[in-house]
Amino acid sequence: MTEHDPYKIIDTVCEVYKTSYKALVKSSRKREYIYPRYACYYFLRKHTGLILVDIALLFGKNHATVVSGLKAYDDLMFFYGDIREKHDKISELLNKQTMPYISYESLFREYEKF
């Protein structure tokens, strides 16, 4: 797996969600802030060597908050198509120079063939 710059990941998530890093570190539980924050947790965990504590420090949180956010993000992607679309877009942008990303939709289409 290719490691990405954490700040590039945060910038990419902010670009897709049309928000700013400053908004993500707010102590707010509004959806407009938590969805991109959770996406950052996910992509930072997946594409960097950062441990949970380090990810939490980037957002002024603790590691338990990151664990909770990672679990919630999985649920959000399952239930909300718009979150899944943004996830796929972020993955596409991050993986342009690396291996292609398989979206949920294409994975399900392949599964339906069987």
N, C-alpha and C positions, 0 to 999 in steps of 0.2 A: 504494500500500500504506500502510495506517495503521500508524504506529509506536506500539509499546506501551512502557510503563514496564518496564525490565528486571526490577525487583524484583517487579512484578505477575506477570510470566511465571514467575519462579522460584517465587513463592508458589503459582501455579496448578499447576505441575508437582508441587511438594511435596504439595499437597492431593490430587491424583489418585493419586500414588504412596504417599501416607500416610507421608511422611518429612519431614525438616526440612532447612533450608539448612545447618545445622551438620553434619548427616550427609553432605551432598553435598560439602563441602569436605574431608572426611576423606581421608587418603592411603591409601585402601583399594580393592582391586579386586574386592570382593564384588559380586555381581549386584544386591543390594538397594540399592547405592550408585551403581554405574556406569550402570545403565539410566536412572534419573531424571536423572543428571548429563548423559548423552548427549542426553536429551530437552531439557534446558535449553539445551545447546549449539545444538541444531537450532532451537528456537523463538526463541532470542536472535538467532541468525544471520538467521532468516527475518523476524522482526517488529521488529527494531531496526536502527539505523544503526551498531551496534557492529562494530568490526573484530575479527578473531580474537584479537589480543593483548589487547584490552579484555575479551572474553569469558573468556579464560584467566585474567586477573587476578582476576575475580570468584570464581574457584574455586581460586586459588593454583596454577595450572598454567601451562604454556607453550603457545604457539600451535600447536605441532606436536601436542600432546596433543588439542587441540580439533579439528584437522583429522582426526586418527585417529578420534576419537569420532564425528564427523559421518559418516565412511565406515562405521563399525561400526553406527551407528544405522540407516542405510539397510538394511543387511543384516538387522538385528534385526527391523525392521518387515516385511521380506519373509518371513522364516521363522517368526516367532512372532506368532500371532493376538492373544495377550493384550497384547503391546507395541503392536500396531496399534490395538487397542481403546482403550488408554490414550492413544495419539497422537490418535485421533479425538476423544476426550473433551476433551483439552487444547485442541485446535483449536476445538472447539465453544465451550468456555468463553471462549477468547480472542477469538473472532469474533462473539460475541453481538451486539455493536453494529455490526459491519461486515458485509461480504458473507458469505453462507453458505459453509461449508466442505464440499467434496465428499469423502466418506470413500472409502477404498479399496474397500470392499464395494459401494457404490453405483456406483463407477466400473467395477468388474468386471461388475456386473449389466448396466450399459448396454452394455458391450463384447460381452457374450454374446448380446445381442439381434441383433447383426449377424452 
